[in-house]
Amino acid sequence: MARIRNETARPGQPRWYGKANRLSGFVIMGTMLATGLIIAVGERPEGDKGFNAYDLVLPGFGYAGIIIFSRAEIVASPFFLLIKGPFIQRRIPWSRIEDIDSKGKWLTITADGESYTATAVEAMNYSLMFNRRSAPQDIHKQILEYRESRATFLDGPVRWSFVRPPMYELALLPVWVAILLDIWTS
């Protein structure tokens, strides 16, 4: 597979992502920031001064939560289906898609004999237990409708690239640095 530059959805292109997952990522980061601020304003529970490796746990958990839960999404364009995961995105031309499966917890796209899992929207466990229609099944239907009505079938390989961090993730870095510096110097 060839690498591509970072792709973003343009106005008018349908995109799907898990709202509950994004909210979970922001809640995790918010909780870690609040805990860090409390420790920075007050004292450490141990009363130690200076650098402590445990201080890096809060930003680590915060960033892990926000990266894993909030980056994943699916974007349909006239020429390809873009599947973004936490770290890697894949651009699959419509002509290469052989099958779309929505029976499990996630949406699985088969292209050129390889399966790609879209973790952007997942089925809730109660949907799977009681055989109810799930979010991946709804998205499956919407993707097929989009493919039939607007997709242009150009040939090309499945391409991949690393996902560029969103601006809000980068904006949080100076906040964490300030919190950690305050903890370490007080």
C-alpha positions in Angstrom: 0.0 0.0 0.0 1.2 3.5 -0.8 1.2 6.4 1.6 -0.9 9.5 1.2 -1.0 12.9 2.6 -3.5 13.7 5.3 -7.1 13.8 4.1 -9.9 15.8 5.6 -13.6 15.9 4.9 -14.7 18.7 2.7 -18.1 20.4 3.1 -20.9 18.2 1.7 -19.0 14.9 2.2 -20.7 12.6 4.7 -18.7 11.7 7.8 -19.4 9.4 10.6 -17.9 9.1 14.1 -18.9 7.9 17.5 -20.3 10.8 19.5 -20.2 8.8 22.7 -16.6 7.8 22.0 -15.6 11.5 21.4 -17.3 12.5 24.6 -15.5 9.8 26.5 -12.2 11.0 25.2 -12.8 14.6 26.2 -14.1 13.5 29.7 -11.0 11.4 30.3 -8.7 14.3 29.3 -10.8 16.8 31.3 -10.6 14.6 34.4 -6.8 14.2 34.0 -6.4 18.0 33.6 -8.6 18.7 36.6 -6.6 16.3 38.7 -3.3 17.8 37.5 -4.5 21.3 38.3 -5.6 20.2 41.8 -2.1 18.7 42.4 -0.4 21.8 40.9 -2.4 24.2 43.1 -2.2 22.1 46.3 0.5 19.7 47.3 1.3 16.3 46.1 -0.2 13.6 48.2 3.3 12.3 49.0 4.6 15.8 49.8 7.6 15.3 47.5 9.2 18.1 45.5 10.7 18.1 42.0 10.4 15.6 39.2 8.5 12.4 39.8 7.8 9.8 37.1 4.3 9.4 38.4 3.5 12.9 37.3 3.7 11.8 33.7 0.8 9.3 34.2 -1.9 12.0 34.1 -1.0 13.4 30.7 -0.3 9.9 29.5 -3.8 8.6 30.4 -5.4 11.9 29.2 -3.7 11.7 25.8 -4.3 8.0 25.4 -8.0 8.5 26.1 -8.4 11.4 23.7 -6.4 9.8 20.9 -8.0 6.4 21.1 -11.6 7.6 21.5 -11.8 10.8 19.5 -9.7 10.4 16.3 -11.6 7.6 14.6 -14.0 8.5 11.8 -15.3 7.4 8.4 -15.5 9.9 5.5 -17.1 9.2 2.1 -15.9 11.2 -0.9 -16.9 10.8 -4.6 -13.7 8.9 -5.3 -12.9 6.9 -2.1 -13.9 5.9 1.4 -11.5 7.2 4.1 -11.2 5.2 7.3 -9.4 7.0 10.1 -8.2 5.1 13.1 -6.3 6.5 16.1 -3.0 6.5 14.3 -3.4 5.4 10.7 -5.9 6.3 8.0 -6.7 4.4 4.8 -8.1 5.7 1.6 -10.0 3.0 -0.3 -11.2 3.7 -3.8 -14.8 2.7 -4.4 -13.7 0.4 -7.2 -11.6 -1.6 -4.8 -14.3 -2.3 -2.2 -15.5 -5.9 -2.5 -17.7 -6.1 0.6 -18.9 -4.1 3.6 -19.9 -6.1 6.7 -21.8 -4.6 9.6 -22.8 -7.8 11.5 -20.3 -7.5 14.3 -19.3 -4.7 16.7 -17.6 -2.6 14.0 -17.9 -2.0 10.3 -15.5 -4.1 8.2 -14.6 -3.2 4.7 -12.9 -5.7 2.4 -10.8 -4.4 -0.4 -8.3 -6.2 -2.6 -8.7 -9.3 -0.4 -7.8 -7.5 2.9 -10.1 -6.5 5.7 -10.1 -3.0 7.2 -12.0 -2.4 10.4 -13.6 1.0 11.0 -13.6 1.6 14.7 -15.3 5.1 14.3 -18.8 3.8 15.2 -19.4 0.7 17.2 -22.4 -1.3 18.0 -23.6 -1.1 21.6 -23.6 -4.4 23.4 -27.3 -4.3 24.0 -27.9 -4.0 20.2 -25.8 -7.2 19.7 -27.5 -9.1 22.5 -31.0 -8.4 21.5 -30.5 -8.4 17.7 -31.5 -4.8 17.3 -30.3 -2.6 14.4 -27.0 -1.1 15.3 -25.0 2.0 14.3 -22.7 0.1 11.9 -25.7 -1.4 10.1 -27.2 2.1 9.7 -23.9 3.4 8.4 -23.5 0.4 6.1 -26.8 1.3 4.5 -25.9 5.0 4.2 -22.5 4.2 2.6 -24.2 1.9 0.1 -26.7 4.6 -0.8 -23.9 7.2 -1.2 -21.9 4.7 -3.3 -24.8 4.1 -5.7 -25.8 7.7 -6.0 -22.6 9.8 -6.0 -19.5 7.6 -6.1 -17.2 7.8 -9.1 -15.4 4.6 -9.7 -11.8 5.5 -10.4 -9.1 2.8 -10.1 -6.2 3.2 -7.8 -4.5 1.4 -4.9 -5.5 1.4 -1.3 -3.4 4.1 0.3 -2.5 4.8 3.9 -0.9 7.6 6.0 -0.5 8.6 9.6 -3.3 10.6 11.1 -2.3 14.2 11.8 -3.2 15.2 15.4 -6.1 17.6 15.6 -5.4 21.2 16.8 -7.0 20.7 20.2 -4.6 17.9 21.0 -1.6 20.1 20.1 -3.1 23.0 22.1 -3.2 20.9 25.2 0.6 20.3 25.2 1.5 23.8 26.6 -1.2 23.4 29.3 0.3 20.1 30.4 3.8 21.5 30.3 2.7 24.5 32.5 1.0 22.1 35.0 4.0 19.8 35.2 6.4 22.7 35.6 4.3 24.1 38.4 4.2 20.7 40.2 8.0 20.2 39.8 9.0 23.7 40.9 6.7 24.1 43.9 
